[in-house]
Amino acid sequence: MITLTSNQLALWLAQLFWPFVRIGACLMVAPAFATQSVPPQIRIVLAGAIALLVAPLAPAPAQVTPFSFAGAMITLQQLVIGARSTSTRSTARRHPRSASSTWCW
C-alpha cells in the first residue's frame, strides 16, 4: 500500500500548481490564444499539459503550503509573471528629438 503524507501532497501540488498558474496566465493573454476562437477549456487543458511537461524540470518550490497566505502571494506572483511574459510592447523606441538611428532603452 502506498502511503502519502500531507507534506508530500502539498509539495506535489505546489510543484504542479504554480507552473500551471504561470503558464495558464501566459496563454490567457497570448495574442494567438486570447481570441474568441480559442475556447477557455482548450487553454486550460493546454496549460495543464504544458505544466505536466515542465514541472519535473522546474526547481523544487519553496516549502510553502499552497493554501496559506504565503502560498496565495506566490500564486499572485505567478499570475503576474505569466501575464507579463507575453507583453507585446516594445521596450526600444526612437528618441523623438533624434533624426539619427539611435535608440533609447
N, C-alpha and C positions, 0 to 999 in steps of 0.2 A: 504494500500500500504506500502511496506517495503522501508524504506529509509536508504541508506548506505552512509557514508561519506568516503572521500578518506583516512582518517586516519584509519578507520576500515578496509577497504580493504587492506591497506598496512600492518596492523598488522596481518590480516589473512594470507596474502601472506607470510610474514616473518615467521609466526608460522608453516606453512606447507613447505615452500620452503627450509629453511636451514636444517631441518631434512631430507628432500628428497635429498639434495645435499650430506649430510654426509653419508646417507645410500646407495645412489647410488654409491658414490666413493668406499665405502666398498665392495659392490657387484661387482664392475668392476675389483677389484684386488683380490677378494677372490679366492682361488685355485679351489673351486668347481664350481664357476660361470665364471671364467676368461677364460675358454676353448672355443674353436671354436664351440663346440657342443651346447652351450647355446647362442642363438641369443641376440643381444643387446636390442631388443624390449622386450624380456621377462625380462631381468634385469631391464629395466626402469619401466615396469609395476609392477614388484615385489617391486622395491624401492618405487614407489608411493603408493602401497597398505600398505607396512610397515610404511611409513611416515604418512599415514592417521590414522593408529592404534596408532602410537607413539606420534603424535602431541598433542593430548589432555593431555598426561602425562608429556610432557616436560614443563619446566618453561617458563613463558612469555618471549619472546625475548626482547632485548633492543629496545628502541624507536628510531630505525634507519630505514630510508627509504631504502628498498631493492635495489633500483636503484641509490643510492648515492655512493660516493667514500667509505664511511664507510661501506655501505652495500656490496660493492664489496670486501672489505677486509675481512668482516665476511664470505662471500661466499668462498673466497680463504682459509680462516682458516678452514672452514668446510670440504672442499675438502681434505686438508692435514690431518686433524684428521681422516676422513673416510678412506683414503688410508693407513695411518699408523696403523690403528686399526687391520688390518689383516696381519701385518708383521709376517712372519714365521721365522725370525731369532731368535735364542735363545740368551737371554741375559746372560745366565750362560755358562761358558766354563771352561774347565780344565786348571789349571795353567801348562804351558809347563815344568817347572823345578820340579814339584812336582810329586812324584810317589804315593803319598797317594791319598785319595779320597776327598781332599779339593777342593772347588770350588771358582772361582773368580767371582765377580759380577761386 
